[in-house]
């Protein structure tokens, strides 16, 4: 039961971070609500790689 509560709390925290990233055009709040944890982590990994200077065509993240 504890594991499930931690999971839900973690997902909620990720959702709040994703809501800060919404721009209304590419990423909307409705999309964020439907995203799984893996989708959110993938999106943040992609942003981190782009900030580091890697382009999406060079690496398959």
N, CA, C and O atoms as a Maestro MAE file, in Angstrom:
{
 s_m_m2io_version
 :::
 2.0.0
}

f_m_ct {
 s_m_title
 :::
 protein
 m_atom[244] {
  # First column is atom index #
  i_m_mmod_type
  r_m_x_coord
  r_m_y_coord
  r_m_z_coord
  i_m_residue_number
  s_m_chain_name
  s_m_pdb_residue_name
  s_m_pdb_atom_name
  i_m_atomic_number
  :::
  1 25 0.824 -1.198 0.000 1 A "UNK " " N  " 7
  2 3 0.000 0.000 0.000 1 A "UNK " " CA " 6
  3 2 0.863 1.256 0.000 1 A "UNK " " C  " 6
  4 15 0.553 2.230 -0.687 1 A "UNK " " O  " 8
  5 25 1.961 1.232 0.782 2 A "UNK " " N  " 7
  6 3 2.834 2.395 0.826 2 A "UNK " " CA " 6
  7 2 3.437 2.686 -0.540 2 A "UNK " " C  " 6
  8 15 3.563 3.840 -0.949 2 A "UNK " " O  " 8
  9 25 3.811 1.606 -1.243 3 A "UNK " " N  " 7
  10 3 4.422 1.768 -2.553 3 A "UNK " " CA " 6
  11 2 3.476 2.517 -3.493 3 A "UNK " " C  " 6
  12 15 3.902 3.378 -4.264 3 A "UNK " " O  " 8
  13 25 2.207 2.180 -3.418 4 A "UNK " " N  " 7
  14 3 1.216 2.831 -4.273 4 A "UNK " " CA " 6
  15 2 1.082 4.319 -3.932 4 A "UNK " " C  " 6
  16 15 0.949 5.154 -4.827 4 A "UNK " " O  " 8
  17 25 1.117 4.646 -2.642 5 A "UNK " " N  " 7
  18 3 1.014 6.047 -2.234 5 A "UNK " " CA " 6
  19 2 2.216 6.850 -2.719 5 A "UNK " " C  " 6
  20 15 2.068 7.979 -3.184 5 A "UNK " " O  " 8
  21 25 3.408 6.262 -2.607 6 A "UNK " " N  " 7
  22 3 4.603 6.943 -3.108 6 A "UNK " " CA " 6
  23 2 4.524 7.147 -4.612 6 A "UNK " " C  " 6
  24 15 4.905 8.197 -5.129 6 A "UNK " " O  " 8
  25 25 4.026 6.135 -5.305 7 A "UNK " " N  " 7
  26 3 3.871 6.201 -6.750 7 A "UNK " " CA " 6
  27 2 2.924 7.332 -7.136 7 A "UNK " " C  " 6
  28 15 3.220 8.115 -8.038 7 A "UNK " " O  " 8
  29 25 1.785 7.415 -6.449 8 A "UNK " " N  " 7
  30 3 0.806 8.465 -6.743 8 A "UNK " " CA " 6
  31 2 1.378 9.853 -6.457 8 A "UNK " " C  " 6
  32 15 1.158 10.792 -7.222 8 A "UNK " " O  " 8
  33 25 2.116 9.977 -5.346 9 A "UNK " " N  " 7
  34 3 2.709 11.267 -4.992 9 A "UNK " " CA " 6
  35 2 3.762 11.670 -6.020 9 A "UNK " " C  " 6
  36 15 3.837 12.832 -6.418 9 A "UNK " " O  " 8
  37 25 4.576 10.704 -6.449 10 A "UNK " " N  " 7
  38 3 5.603 10.967 -7.443 10 A "UNK " " CA " 6
  39 2 4.968 11.411 -8.760 10 A "UNK " " C  " 6
  40 15 5.444 12.352 -9.395 10 A "UNK " " O  " 8
  41 25 3.894 10.735 -9.169 11 A "UNK " " N  " 7
  42 3 3.211 11.090 -10.407 11 A "UNK " " CA " 6
  43 2 2.621 12.498 -10.306 11 A "UNK " " C  " 6
  44 15 2.663 13.260 -11.272 11 A "UNK " " O  " 8
  45 25 2.078 12.841 -9.149 12 A "UNK " " N  " 7
  46 3 1.509 14.175 -8.948 12 A "UNK " " CA " 6
  47 2 2.593 15.245 -9.047 12 A "UNK " " C  " 6
  48 15 2.378 16.294 -9.654 12 A "UNK " " O  " 8
  49 25 3.761 14.981 -8.450 13 A "UNK " " N  " 7
  50 3 4.863 15.939 -8.525 13 A "UNK " " CA " 6
  51 2 5.339 16.116 -9.963 13 A "UNK " " C  " 6
  52 15 5.614 17.237 -10.392 13 A "UNK " " O  " 8
  53 25 5.437 15.024 -10.705 14 A "UNK " " N  " 7
  54 3 5.829 15.114 -12.111 14 A "UNK " " CA " 6
  55 2 4.801 15.906 -12.909 14 A "UNK " " C  " 6
  56 15 5.157 16.713 -13.768 14 A "UNK " " O  " 8
  57 25 3.513 15.668 -12.616 15 A "UNK " " N  " 7
  58 3 2.461 16.410 -13.319 15 A "UNK " " CA " 6
  59 2 2.579 17.910 -13.083 15 A "UNK " " C  " 6
  60 15 2.413 18.703 -14.009 15 A "UNK " " O  " 8
  61 25 2.865 18.298 -11.839 16 A "UNK " " N  " 7
  62 3 3.004 19.717 -11.524 16 A "UNK " " CA " 6
  63 2 4.180 20.324 -12.284 16 A "UNK " " C  " 6
  64 15 4.091 21.452 -12.770 16 A "UNK " " O  " 8
  65 25 5.282 19.580 -12.388 17 A "UNK " " N  " 7
  66 3 6.424 20.066 -13.153 17 A "UNK " " CA " 6
  67 2 6.081 20.177 -14.631 17 A "UNK " " C  " 6
  68 15 6.503 21.118 -15.302 17 A "UNK " " O  " 8
  69 25 5.315 19.214 -15.140 18 A "UNK " " N  " 7
  70 3 4.932 19.243 -16.548 18 A "UNK " " CA " 6
  71 2 3.984 20.404 -16.832 18 A "UNK " " C  " 6
  72 15 4.051 21.004 -17.905 18 A "UNK " " O  " 8
  73 25 3.103 20.728 -15.888 19 A "UNK " " N  " 7
  74 3 2.187 21.848 -16.097 19 A "UNK " " CA " 6
  75 2 2.953 23.153 -16.261 19 A "UNK " " C  " 6
  76 15 2.498 24.058 -16.961 19 A "UNK " " O  " 8
  77 25 4.110 23.253 -15.620 20 A "UNK " " N  " 7
  78 3 4.943 24.442 -15.778 20 A "UNK " " CA " 6
  79 2 5.528 24.507 -17.188 20 A "UNK " " C  " 6
  80 15 5.876 25.586 -17.668 20 A "UNK " " O  " 8
  81 25 5.636 23.359 -17.847 21 A "UNK " " N  " 7
  82 3 6.208 23.295 -19.192 21 A "UNK " " CA " 6
  83 2 5.166 23.515 -20.295 21 A "UNK " " C  " 6
  84 15 5.532 23.688 -21.457 21 A "UNK " " O  " 8
  85 25 3.877 23.509 -19.949 22 A "UNK " " N  " 7
  86 3 2.846 23.633 -20.984 22 A "UNK " " CA " 6
  87 2 2.931 24.990 -21.652 22 A "UNK " " C  " 6
  88 15 3.176 26.014 -21.014 22 A "UNK " " O  " 8
  89 25 2.722 24.963 -22.954 23 A "UNK " " N  " 7
  90 3 2.755 26.203 -23.711 23 A "UNK " " CA " 6
  91 2 1.456 26.447 -24.468 23 A "UNK " " C  " 6
  92 15 1.302 27.477 -25.124 23 A "UNK " " O  " 8
  93 25 0.520 25.503 -24.378 24 A "UNK " " N  " 7
  94 3 -0.769 25.673 -25.026 24 A "UNK " " CA " 6
  95 2 -0.754 25.322 -26.497 24 A "UNK " " C  " 6
  96 15 -1.811 25.213 -27.120 24 A "UNK " " O  " 8
  97 25 0.426 25.145 -27.061 25 A "UNK " " N  " 7
  98 3 0.519 24.846 -28.480 25 A "UNK " " CA " 6
  99 2 1.016 23.415 -28.694 25 A "UNK " " C  " 6
  100 15 0.287 22.571 -29.215 25 A "UNK " " O  " 8
  101 25 2.266 23.147 -28.287 26 A "UNK " " N  " 7
  102 3 2.839 21.807 -28.459 26 A "UNK " " CA " 6
  103 2 2.422 20.881 -27.317 26 A "UNK " " C  " 6
  104 15 2.110 19.711 -27.538 26 A "UNK " " O  " 8
  105 25 2.419 21.407 -26.112 27 A "UNK " " N  " 7
  106 3 2.098 20.603 -24.933 27 A "UNK " " CA " 6
  107 2 0.958 21.275 -24.181 27 A "UNK " " C  " 6
  108 15 1.113 22.388 -23.677 27 A "UNK " " O  " 8
  109 25 -0.174 20.609 -24.106 28 A "UNK " " N  " 7
  110 3 -1.338 21.186 -23.435 28 A "UNK " " CA " 6
  111 2 -1.587 20.480 -22.106 28 A "UNK " " C  " 6
  112 15 -1.035 19.410 -21.853 28 A "UNK " " O  " 8
  113 25 -2.421 21.083 -21.257 29 A "UNK " " N  " 7
  114 3 -2.728 20.485 -19.953 29 A "UNK " " CA " 6
  115 2 -3.455 19.155 -20.108 29 A "UNK " " C  " 6
  116 15 -3.260 18.248 -19.300 29 A "UNK " " O  " 8
  117 25 -4.289 19.029 -21.133 30 A "UNK " " N  " 7
  118 3 -4.994 17.772 -21.363 30 A "UNK " " CA " 6
  119 2 -3.999 16.659 -21.684 30 A "UNK " " C  " 6
  120 15 -4.160 15.530 -21.222 30 A "UNK " " O  " 8
  121 25 -2.978 16.973 -22.469 31 A "UNK " " N  " 7
  122 3 -1.945 15.985 -22.782 31 A "UNK " " CA " 6
  123 2 -1.200 15.575 -21.519 31 A "UNK " " C  " 6
  124 15 -0.892 14.398 -21.329 31 A "UNK " " O  " 8
  125 25 -0.910 16.543 -20.657 32 A "UNK " " N  " 7
  126 3 -0.180 16.255 -19.417 32 A "UNK " " CA " 6
  127 2 -0.995 15.328 -18.528 32 A "UNK " " C  " 6
  128 15 -0.439 14.412 -17.923 32 A "UNK " " O  " 8
  129 25 -2.298 15.547 -18.439 33 A "UNK " " N  " 7
  130 3 -3.152 14.691 -17.609 33 A "UNK " " CA " 6
  131 2 -3.134 13.245 -18.088 33 A "UNK " " C  " 6
  132 15 -3.221 12.322 -17.278 33 A "UNK " " O  " 8
  133 25 -3.023 13.041 -19.400 34 A "UNK " " N  " 7
  134 3 -3.078 11.696 -19.965 34 A "UNK " " CA " 6
  135 2 -1.716 11.014 -20.036 34 A "UNK " " C  " 6
  136 15 -1.639 9.824 -20.344 34 A "UNK " " O  " 8
  137 25 -0.642 11.749 -19.756 35 A "UNK " " N  " 7
  138 3 0.702 11.171 -19.853 35 A "UNK " " CA " 6
  139 2 0.985 10.192 -18.719 35 A "UNK " " C  " 6
  140 15 0.557 10.389 -17.582 35 A "UNK " " O  " 8
  141 25 1.711 9.142 -19.054 36 A "UNK " " N  " 7
  142 3 2.171 8.211 -18.022 36 A "UNK " " CA " 6
  143 2 3.475 8.748 -17.436 36 A "UNK " " C  " 6
  144 15 4.046 9.714 -17.943 36 A "UNK " " O  " 8
  145 25 3.931 8.117 -16.374 37 A "UNK " " N  " 7
  146 3 5.194 8.532 -15.757 37 A "UNK " " CA " 6
  147 2 6.335 8.372 -16.757 37 A "UNK " " C  " 6
  148 15 7.208 9.236 -16.841 37 A "UNK " " O  " 8
  149 25 6.337 7.282 -17.509 38 A "UNK " " N  " 7
  150 3 7.400 7.069 -18.492 38 A "UNK " " CA " 6
  151 2 7.399 8.155 -19.554 38 A "UNK " " C  " 6
  152 15 8.463 8.612 -19.972 38 A "UNK " " O  " 8
  153 25 6.218 8.576 -19.994 39 A "UNK " " N  " 7
  154 3 6.131 9.651 -20.981 39 A "UNK " " CA " 6
  155 2 6.702 10.954 -20.429 39 A "UNK " " C  " 6
  156 15 7.421 11.670 -21.126 39 A "UNK " " O  " 8
  157 25 6.376 11.257 -19.170 40 A "UNK " " N  " 7
  158 3 6.875 12.492 -18.562 40 A "UNK " " CA " 6
  159 2 8.389 12.446 -18.389 40 A "UNK " " C  " 6
  160 15 9.078 13.430 -18.659 40 A "UNK " " O  " 8
  161 25 8.906 11.303 -17.938 41 A "UNK " " N  " 7
  162 3 10.350 11.170 -17.773 41 A "UNK " " CA " 6
  163 2 11.061 11.273 -19.122 41 A "UNK " " C  " 6
  164 15 12.130 11.877 -19.215 41 A "UNK " " O  " 8
  165 25 10.474 10.689 -20.161 42 A "UNK " " N  " 7
  166 3 11.038 10.779 -21.509 42 A "UNK " " CA " 6
  167 2 11.100 12.241 -21.962 42 A "UNK " " C  " 6
  168 15 12.100 12.677 -22.533 42 A "UNK " " O  " 8
  169 25 10.039 12.984 -21.707 43 A "UNK " " N  " 7
  170 3 9.995 14.393 -22.096 43 A "UNK " " CA " 6
  171 2 11.074 15.199 -21.371 43 A "UNK " " C  " 6
  172 15 11.754 16.022 -21.984 43 A "UNK " " O  " 8
  173 25 11.230 14.961 -20.057 44 A "UNK " " N  " 7
  174 3 12.251 15.690 -19.299 44 A "UNK " " CA " 6
  175 2 13.655 15.299 -19.747 44 A "UNK " " C  " 6
  176 15 14.545 16.148 -19.792 44 A "UNK " " O  " 8
  177 25 13.867 14.013 -20.081 45 A "UNK " " N  " 7
  178 3 15.167 13.570 -20.591 45 A "UNK " " CA " 6
  179 2 15.481 14.257 -21.913 45 A "UNK " " C  " 6
  180 15 16.612 14.679 -22.157 45 A "UNK " " O  " 8
  181 25 14.457 14.364 -22.764 46 A "UNK " " N  " 7
  182 3 14.622 15.022 -24.058 46 A "UNK " " CA " 6
  183 2 15.005 16.489 -23.865 46 A "UNK " " C  " 6
  184 15 15.899 16.991 -24.545 46 A "UNK " " O  " 8
  185 25 14.333 17.174 -22.942 47 A "UNK " " N  " 7
  186 3 14.671 18.571 -22.666 47 A "UNK " " CA " 6
  187 2 16.092 18.709 -22.140 47 A "UNK " " C  " 6
  188 15 16.807 19.637 -22.519 47 A "UNK " " O  " 8
  189 25 16.506 17.798 -21.274 48 A "UNK " " N  " 7
  190 3 17.856 17.848 -20.709 48 A "UNK " " CA " 6
  191 2 18.904 17.654 -21.800 48 A "UNK " " C  " 6
  192 15 19.926 18.340 -21.805 48 A "UNK " " O  " 8
  193 25 18.660 16.729 -22.722 49 A "UNK " " N  " 7
  194 3 19.607 16.510 -23.812 49 A "UNK " " CA " 6
  195 2 19.672 17.715 -24.739 49 A "UNK " " C  " 6
  196 15 20.751 18.092 -25.195 49 A "UNK " " O  " 8
  197 25 18.520 18.321 -25.019 50 A "UNK " " N  " 7
  198 3 18.510 19.508 -25.873 50 A "UNK " " CA " 6
  199 2 19.240 20.663 -25.207 50 A "UNK " " C  " 6
  200 15 19.949 21.415 -25.876 50 A "UNK " " O  " 8
  201 25 19.076 20.816 -23.896 51 A "UNK " " N  " 7
  202 3 19.793 21.862 -23.166 51 A "UNK " " CA " 6
  203 2 21.295 21.615 -23.180 51 A "UNK " " C  " 6
  204 15 22.086 22.558 -23.155 51 A "UNK " " O  " 8
  205 25 21.688 20.341 -23.220 52 A "UNK " " N  " 7
  206 3 23.108 19.996 -23.236 52 A "UNK " " CA " 6
  207 2 23.712 20.163 -24.629 52 A "UNK " " C  " 6
  208 15 24.930 20.081 -24.789 52 A "UNK " " O  " 8
  209 25 22.877 20.397 -25.629 53 A "UNK " " N  " 7
  210 3 23.380 20.670 -26.962 53 A "UNK " " CA " 6
  211 2 23.245 19.529 -27.951 53 A "UNK " " C  " 6
  212 15 23.725 19.645 -29.079 53 A "UNK " " O  " 8
  213 25 22.610 18.434 -27.573 54 A "UNK " " N  " 7
  214 3 22.413 17.327 -28.496 54 A "UNK " " CA " 6
  215 2 21.125 17.548 -29.268 54 A "UNK " " C  " 6
  216 15 20.137 18.033 -28.718 54 A "UNK " " O  " 8
  217 25 21.141 17.189 -30.551 55 A "UNK " " N  " 7
  218 3 19.913 17.339 -31.330 55 A "UNK " " CA " 6
  219 2 19.206 15.997 -31.418 55 A "UNK " " C  " 6
  220 15 19.830 14.952 -31.234 55 A "UNK " " O  " 8
  221 25 17.942 16.017 -31.691 56 A "UNK " " N  " 7
  222 3 17.128 14.814 -31.689 56 A "UNK " " CA " 6
  223 2 17.464 13.828 -32.786 56 A "UNK " " C  " 6
  224 15 17.131 12.649 -32.670 56 A "UNK " " O  " 8
  225 25 18.119 14.280 -33.855 57 A "UNK " " N  " 7
  226 3 18.433 13.359 -34.939 57 A "UNK " " CA " 6
  227 2 19.670 12.531 -34.638 57 A "UNK " " C  " 6
  228 15 19.875 11.483 -35.250 57 A "UNK " " O  " 8
  229 25 20.500 12.985 -33.703 58 A "UNK " " N  " 7
  230 3 21.736 12.264 -33.396 58 A "UNK " " CA " 6
  231 2 21.494 11.087 -32.467 58 A "UNK " " C  " 6
  232 15 22.157 10.058 -32.590 58 A "UNK " " O  " 8
  233 25 20.564 11.223 -31.549 59 A "UNK " " N  " 7
  234 3 20.356 10.210 -30.528 59 A "UNK " " CA " 6
  235 2 18.901 9.800 -30.471 59 A "UNK " " C  " 6
  236 15 17.997 10.620 -30.637 59 A "UNK " " O  " 8
  237 25 18.692 8.527 -30.235 60 A "UNK " " N  " 7
  238 3 17.332 8.033 -30.044 60 A "UNK " " CA " 6
  239 2 17.098 7.910 -28.551 60 A "UNK " " C  " 6
  240 15 17.551 6.949 -27.928 60 A "UNK " " O  " 8
  241 25 16.396 8.872 -27.971 61 A "UNK " " N  " 7
  242 3 16.133 8.800 -26.547 61 A "UNK " " CA " 6
  243 2 14.782 8.249 -26.384 61 A "UNK " " C  " 6
  244 15 14.313 8.085 -25.258 61 A "UNK " " O  " 8
  :::
 }
 m_bond[243] {
  # First column is bond index #
  i_m_from
  i_m_to
  i_m_order
  :::
  1 1 2 1
  2 2 3 1
  3 3 4 2
  4 3 5 1
  5 5 6 1
  6 6 7 1
  7 7 8 2
  8 7 9 1
  9 9 10 1
  10 10 11 1
  11 11 12 2
  12 11 13 1
  13 13 14 1
  14 14 15 1
  15 15 16 2
  16 15 17 1
  17 17 18 1
  18 18 19 1
  19 19 20 2
  20 19 21 1
  21 21 22 1
  22 22 23 1
  23 23 24 2
  24 23 25 1
  25 25 26 1
  26 26 27 1
  27 27 28 2
  28 27 29 1
  29 29 30 1
  30 30 31 1
  31 31 32 2
  32 31 33 1
  33 33 34 1
  34 34 35 1
  35 35 36 2
  36 35 37 1
  37 37 38 1
  38 38 39 1
  39 39 40 2
  40 39 41 1
  41 41 42 1
  42 42 43 1
  43 43 44 2
  44 43 45 1
  45 45 46 1
  46 46 47 1
  47 47 48 2
  48 47 49 1
  49 49 50 1
  50 50 51 1
  51 51 52 2
  52 51 53 1
  53 53 54 1
  54 54 55 1
  55 55 56 2
  56 55 57 1
  57 57 58 1
  58 58 59 1
  59 59 60 2
  60 59 61 1
  61 61 62 1
  62 62 63 1
  63 63 64 2
  64 63 65 1
  65 65 66 1
  66 66 67 1
  67 67 68 2
  68 67 69 1
  69 69 70 1
  70 70 71 1
  71 71 72 2
  72 71 73 1
  73 73 74 1
  74 74 75 1
  75 75 76 2
  76 75 77 1
  77 77 78 1
  78 78 79 1
  79 79 80 2
  80 79 81 1
  81 81 82 1
  82 82 83 1
  83 83 84 2
  84 83 85 1
  85 85 86 1
  86 86 87 1
  87 87 88 2
  88 87 89 1
  89 89 90 1
  90 90 91 1
  91 91 92 2
  92 91 93 1
  93 93 94 1
  94 94 95 1
  95 95 96 2
  96 95 97 1
  97 97 98 1
  98 98 99 1
  99 99 100 2
  100 99 101 1
  101 101 102 1
  102 102 103 1
  103 103 104 2
  104 103 105 1
  105 105 106 1
  106 106 107 1
  107 107 108 2
  108 107 109 1
  109 109 110 1
  110 110 111 1
  111 111 112 2
  112 111 113 1
  113 113 114 1
  114 114 115 1
  115 115 116 2
  116 115 117 1
  117 117 118 1
  118 118 119 1
  119 119 120 2
  120 119 121 1
  121 121 122 1
  122 122 123 1
  123 123 124 2
  124 123 125 1
  125 125 126 1
  126 126 127 1
  127 127 128 2
  128 127 129 1
  129 129 130 1
  130 130 131 1
  131 131 132 2
  132 131 133 1
  133 133 134 1
  134 134 135 1
  135 135 136 2
  136 135 137 1
  137 137 138 1
  138 138 139 1
  139 139 140 2
  140 139 141 1
  141 141 142 1
  142 142 143 1
  143 143 144 2
  144 143 145 1
  145 145 146 1
  146 146 147 1
  147 147 148 2
  148 147 149 1
  149 149 150 1
  150 150 151 1
  151 151 152 2
  152 151 153 1
  153 153 154 1
  154 154 155 1
  155 155 156 2
  156 155 157 1
  157 157 158 1
  158 158 159 1
  159 159 160 2
  160 159 161 1
  161 161 162 1
  162 162 163 1
  163 163 164 2
  164 163 165 1
  165 165 166 1
  166 166 167 1
  167 167 168 2
  168 167 169 1
  169 169 170 1
  170 170 171 1
  171 171 172 2
  172 171 173 1
  173 173 174 1
  174 174 175 1
  175 175 176 2
  176 175 177 1
  177 177 178 1
  178 178 179 1
  179 179 180 2
  180 179 181 1
  181 181 182 1
  182 182 183 1
  183 183 184 2
  184 183 185 1
  185 185 186 1
  186 186 187 1
  187 187 188 2
  188 187 189 1
  189 189 190 1
  190 190 191 1
  191 191 192 2
  192 191 193 1
  193 193 194 1
  194 194 195 1
  195 195 196 2
  196 195 197 1
  197 197 198 1
  198 198 199 1
  199 199 200 2
  200 199 201 1
  201 201 202 1
  202 202 203 1
  203 203 204 2
  204 203 205 1
  205 205 206 1
  206 206 207 1
  207 207 208 2
  208 207 209 1
  209 209 210 1
  210 210 211 1
  211 211 212 2
  212 211 213 1
  213 213 214 1
  214 214 215 1
  215 215 216 2
  216 215 217 1
  217 217 218 1
  218 218 219 1
  219 219 220 2
  220 219 221 1
  221 221 222 1
  222 222 223 1
  223 223 224 2
  224 223 225 1
  225 225 226 1
  226 226 227 1
  227 227 228 2
  228 227 229 1
  229 229 230 1
  230 230 231 1
  231 231 232 2
  232 231 233 1
  233 233 234 1
  234 234 235 1
  235 235 236 2
  236 235 237 1
  237 237 238 1
  238 238 239 1
  239 239 240 2
  240 239 241 1
  241 241 242 1
  242 242 243 1
  243 243 244 2
  :::
 }
}
